[in-house]
Amino acid sequence: MSKEKLMDRARDELFSHINRCGVLQAAEDDQQHWMDETIDYLGERYPDLTETDLGQLHEIGLRFCKPAIAHGADSTAKTMEDVGVA
């Protein structure tokens, strides 16, 4: 399997774990701890990935946990009705 395909597969698996495990609602420290353990797991699951590859997955995963536009009850995002869209 090519290196790019292996990284894509590991990244997709990471995103799947993030969505299933509810880590998006966790505190930042808990997210960091969870990500450390999950990246260790992915390193075992995909032994052909280098430490650099795993570091990139770690960074991508943490960014995925902090979307540019917040969602949920604490979000200040406006609804279409709030902004007066006709």
Backbone as a chain_set.jsonl record, in Angstrom:
{"seq": "MSKEKLMDRARDELFSHINRCGVLQAAEDDQQHWMDETIDYLGERYPDLTETDLGQLHEIGLRFCKPAIAHGADSTAKTMEDVGVA", "coords": {"N": [[0.856, -1.178, 0.0], [0.54, 2.236, -0.783], [2.302, 5.044, 0.665], [0.804, 7.443, 0.893], [-1.808, 6.493, 0.715], [-1.924, 4.88, 2.97], [-1.631, 6.822, 4.998], [-3.986, 8.277, 4.502], [-5.9, 6.344, 5.149], [-5.356, 5.93, 7.884], [-5.868, 8.517, 8.843], [-8.61, 8.78, 8.249], [-9.603, 6.785, 9.915], [-8.892, 7.864, 12.39], [-10.527, 10.199, 12.439], [-13.008, 8.947, 12.473], [-12.912, 7.652, 14.957], [-12.797, 9.917, 16.617], [-15.318, 11.091, 16.165], [-17.041, 9.039, 17.052], [-16.351, 8.63, 19.749], [-17.022, 10.817, 21.294], [-15.223, 12.786, 21.958], [-15.175, 15.378, 21.104], [-16.751, 16.93, 22.76], [-15.326, 16.98, 25.068], [-13.15, 18.306, 27.673], [-10.306, 20.436, 27.017], [-7.816, 19.448, 28.031], [-8.484, 16.769, 28.444], [-9.026, 16.04, 25.835], [-6.475, 16.218, 24.743], [-5.098, 14.192, 26.154], [-6.623, 11.957, 25.366], [-6.117, 12.043, 22.618], [-3.344, 11.558, 22.549], [-3.245, 8.871, 23.437], [-4.782, 7.645, 21.449], [-3.312, 8.118, 19.128], [-1.046, 6.642, 19.752], [-2.216, 4.107, 19.646], [-2.928, 4.05, 16.898], [-0.369, 4.084, 15.839], [0.503, 1.54, 16.541], [-1.311, 0.043, 15.109], [-0.803, 0.772, 12.496], [2.076, 0.119, 11.618], [3.899, 0.936, 9.674], [3.858, 3.647, 9.519], [5.671, 6.619, 10.142], [7.275, 8.381, 12.901], [7.017, 11.059, 12.323], [4.799, 11.035, 10.603], [2.84, 10.16, 12.428], [2.912, 12.301, 14.182], [1.888, 14.297, 12.531], [-0.709, 13.3, 12.195], [-1.6, 13.539, 14.82], [-1.615, 16.332, 15.164], [-3.478, 17.066, 13.169], [-5.733, 15.752, 14.167], [-6.164, 17.118, 16.619], [-6.731, 19.677, 15.639], [-9.079, 19.096, 14.276], [-10.745, 18.647, 16.402], [-11.217, 21.183, 17.288], [-13.136, 23.097, 15.824], [-13.376, 25.793, 13.432], [-15.741, 27.191, 13.519], [-17.766, 27.19, 16.188], [-19.933, 24.688, 17.59], [-23.01, 23.635, 19.092], [-24.518, 24.031, 22.397], [-23.13, 26.107, 23.681], [-22.374, 27.744, 21.68], [-22.09, 30.828, 19.896], [-23.036, 31.275, 17.458], [-25.234, 32.565, 15.022], [-28.654, 31.985, 14.116], [-30.479, 31.659, 11.052], [-32.872, 33.068, 11.391], [-32.193, 34.812, 13.457], [-30.518, 36.682, 12.248], [-32.11, 38.023, 10.553], [-32.741, 37.242, 7.906], [-34.434, 37.297, 4.88]], "CA": [[0.0, 0.0, 0.0], [1.353, 3.442, -0.866], [2.386, 5.853, 1.89], [-0.317, 8.378, 0.915], [-3.026, 5.727, 0.981], [-1.837, 4.474, 4.368], [-1.938, 8.022, 5.796], [-5.411, 8.562, 4.324], [-6.659, 5.353, 5.908], [-5.159, 6.219, 9.311], [-6.578, 9.774, 9.123], [-10.039, 8.495, 8.251], [-9.889, 6.021, 11.127], [-8.807, 8.824, 13.492], [-11.745, 11.014, 12.427], [-14.099, 8.083, 12.884], [-12.793, 7.498, 16.413], [-13.151, 11.205, 17.233], [-16.77, 11.266, 16.099], [-17.727, 8.005, 17.835], [-15.987, 8.602, 21.166], [-17.517, 11.992, 21.995], [-14.109, 13.612, 22.415], [-15.425, 16.77, 20.715], [-17.368, 17.623, 23.881], [-14.435, 16.858, 26.227], [-12.28, 19.439, 28.004], [-9.101, 20.458, 26.187], [-6.828, 18.527, 28.605], [-8.953, 15.41, 28.168], [-8.833, 15.809, 24.402], [-5.042, 15.994, 24.534], [-4.792, 12.851, 26.682], [-7.286, 10.999, 24.48], [-5.408, 12.047, 21.331], [-2.058, 10.88, 22.757], [-3.487, 7.431, 23.489], [-5.298, 7.188, 20.158], [-2.195, 8.126, 18.174], [-0.254, 5.451, 20.095], [-2.953, 2.965, 19.086], [-2.781, 4.063, 15.436], [1.01, 3.703, 15.555], [0.567, 0.085, 16.62], [-2.156, -0.508, 14.045], [-0.144, 1.076, 11.211], [3.501, 0.191, 11.973], [4.701, 1.544, 8.61], [3.853, 5.102, 9.666], [6.821, 7.125, 10.887], [6.948, 9.3, 14.0], [6.573, 12.301, 11.674], [3.427, 10.782, 10.159], [1.985, 10.129, 13.617], [2.846, 13.684, 14.662], [0.942, 15.009, 11.665], [-2.053, 12.833, 12.545], [-1.908, 14.129, 16.126], [-1.938, 17.739, 14.916], [-4.731, 17.09, 12.41], [-6.792, 15.345, 15.083], [-6.458, 18.203, 17.559], [-7.412, 20.746, 14.893], [-10.43, 18.612, 13.996], [-11.509, 18.787, 17.651], [-11.459, 22.606, 17.528], [-13.571, 23.671, 14.547], [-13.33, 27.25, 13.321], [-17.063, 27.663, 13.936], [-18.209, 26.328, 17.283], [-21.269, 24.119, 17.515], [-23.528, 23.2, 20.381], [-25.258, 24.972, 23.241], [-22.312, 27.262, 24.037], [-22.042, 28.471, 20.463], [-22.715, 32.129, 19.698], [-23.423, 31.363, 16.055], [-26.613, 33.016, 14.826], [-29.49, 31.239, 13.197], [-30.955, 32.496, 9.957], [-33.916, 33.957, 11.911], [-31.56, 35.835, 14.282], [-29.869, 37.712, 11.452], [-33.132, 38.713, 9.771], [-32.706, 36.871, 6.493], [-35.796, 37.224, 4.357]], "C": [[0.902, 1.24, 0.0], [1.283, 4.238, 0.441], [1.195, 6.803, 2.003], [-1.617, 7.665, 1.274], [-3.073, 5.264, 2.439], [-2.167, 5.644, 5.295], [-3.418, 8.369, 5.696], [-6.262, 7.61, 5.16], [-6.556, 5.625, 7.413], [-5.903, 7.492, 9.706], [-8.08, 9.534, 9.192], [-10.449, 7.717, 9.501], [-9.848, 6.942, 12.354], [-10.074, 9.665, 13.571], [-12.955, 10.205, 12.877], [-14.088, 7.884, 14.395], [-13.22, 8.78, 17.126], [-14.666, 11.366, 17.275], [-17.523, 10.267, 16.974], [-17.51, 8.142, 19.334], [-16.456, 9.829, 21.944], [-16.429, 12.918, 22.497], [-14.301, 15.088, 22.05], [-16.019, 17.583, 21.865], [-16.482, 17.613, 25.125], [-13.651, 18.151, 26.451], [-10.978, 19.312, 27.21], [-8.025, 19.498, 26.714], [-7.198, 17.068, 28.328], [-8.793, 15.06, 26.694], [-7.372, 15.477, 24.111], [-4.649, 14.587, 24.983], [-5.38, 11.766, 25.768], [-6.532, 10.891, 23.16], [-4.072, 11.335, 21.449], [-2.245, 9.364, 22.718], [-3.958, 6.88, 22.142], [-4.199, 7.151, 19.111], [-1.257, 6.958, 18.47], [-0.896, 4.199, 19.508], [-2.78, 2.903, 17.565], [-1.36, 3.691, 15.018], [1.209, 2.194, 15.601], [-0.195, -0.555, 15.46], [-1.526, -0.33, 12.661], [1.362, 1.224, 11.454], [4.388, 0.813, 10.892], [4.693, 3.07, 8.667], [5.038, 5.526, 10.534], [6.345, 8.011, 12.046], [6.458, 10.645, 13.446], [5.13, 12.163, 11.212], [2.466, 10.826, 11.341], [1.85, 11.522, 14.229], [1.874, 14.515, 13.839], [-0.493, 14.595, 11.973], [-2.51, 13.443, 13.875], [-2.367, 15.575, 15.945], [-3.271, 17.882, 14.175], [-5.905, 16.758, 13.319], [-7.169, 16.441, 16.054], [-7.149, 19.372, 16.869], [-8.844, 20.364, 14.574], [-11.329, 18.767, 15.222], [-11.856, 20.237, 17.969], [-11.891, 23.277, 16.225], [-13.533, 25.2, 14.584], [-14.643, 27.883, 13.76], [-17.583, 26.692, 14.973], [-19.642, 25.862, 17.066], [-21.732, 23.772, 18.912], [-24.16, 24.331, 21.169], [-24.457, 26.223, 23.565], [-21.95, 28.132, 22.836], [-22.769, 29.806, 20.41], [-23.132, 32.327, 18.249], [-24.903, 31.726, 15.949], [-27.368, 32.078, 13.902], [-29.922, 32.2, 12.094], [-32.014, 33.481, 10.447], [-33.302, 35.102, 12.716], [-30.97, 36.97, 13.456], [-30.857, 38.417, 10.517], [-33.085, 38.433, 8.291], [-34.133, 36.685, 6.014], [-35.977, 36.039, 3.464]], "O": [[1.909, 1.279, 0.706], [0.331, 4.116, 1.212], [0.631, 6.959, 3.087], [-2.426, 8.18, 2.046], [-4.134, 5.259, 3.062], [-2.9, 5.475, 6.269], [-4.04, 8.719, 6.699], [-7.227, 8.026, 5.8], [-7.555, 5.557, 8.129], [-6.503, 7.551, 10.779], [-8.747, 10.032, 10.098], [-11.511, 7.961, 10.074], [-10.678, 6.812, 13.255], [-10.639, 9.83, 14.652], [-13.826, 10.718, 13.579], [-15.135, 7.942, 15.039], [-13.928, 8.724, 18.132], [-15.228, 11.736, 18.306], [-18.539, 10.617, 17.574], [-18.399, 7.803, 20.116], [-16.292, 9.867, 23.163], [-16.678, 13.75, 23.369], [-13.65, 15.955, 22.633], [-15.812, 18.794, 21.936], [-16.861, 18.188, 26.145], [-13.508, 18.975, 25.548], [-10.6, 18.219, 26.786], [-7.386, 18.804, 25.923], [-6.338, 16.243, 28.02], [-8.465, 13.925, 26.348], [-7.072, 14.572, 23.333], [-3.945, 13.877, 24.265], [-4.71, 10.786, 25.443], [-6.328, 9.793, 22.641], [-3.693, 10.584, 20.55], [-1.492, 8.658, 22.047], [-3.575, 5.779, 21.746], [-4.163, 6.237, 18.287], [-0.726, 6.346, 17.543], [-0.215, 3.341, 18.947], [-2.517, 1.836, 17.01], [-1.157, 3.064, 13.978], [1.973, 1.631, 14.817], [0.23, -1.568, 14.905], [-1.692, -1.169, 11.776], [1.869, 2.345, 11.491], [5.527, 1.182, 11.179], [5.444, 3.718, 7.938], [5.362, 4.876, 11.529], [5.164, 8.34, 12.148], [5.588, 11.286, 14.036], [4.325, 13.074, 11.406], [1.408, 11.451, 11.268], [0.786, 11.877, 14.737], [1.13, 15.335, 14.378], [-1.391, 15.436, 12.008], [-3.674, 13.817, 14.026], [-3.383, 15.988, 16.504], [-4.093, 18.729, 14.527], [-6.95, 17.404, 13.251], [-8.353, 16.681, 16.295], [-8.046, 19.991, 17.441], [-9.733, 21.216, 14.596], [-12.532, 18.993, 15.092], [-12.701, 20.496, 18.826], [-11.087, 23.958, 15.589], [-13.646, 25.811, 15.647], [-14.654, 28.984, 14.31], [-17.814, 25.518, 14.682], [-20.452, 26.549, 16.443], [-20.914, 23.632, 19.822], [-24.315, 25.446, 20.671], [-25.037, 27.299, 23.711], [-21.282, 29.155, 22.989], [-23.922, 29.909, 20.826], [-23.535, 33.422, 17.858], [-25.723, 31.229, 16.721], [-26.784, 31.455, 13.016], [-29.743, 33.412, 12.208], [-32.058, 34.616, 9.973], [-33.803, 36.226, 12.681], [-30.927, 38.109, 13.92], [-30.467, 39.315, 9.77], [-33.37, 39.324, 7.491], [-34.937, 36.007, 6.653], [-37.068, 35.824, 2.935]]}, "num_chains": 1, "name": "protein.A"}
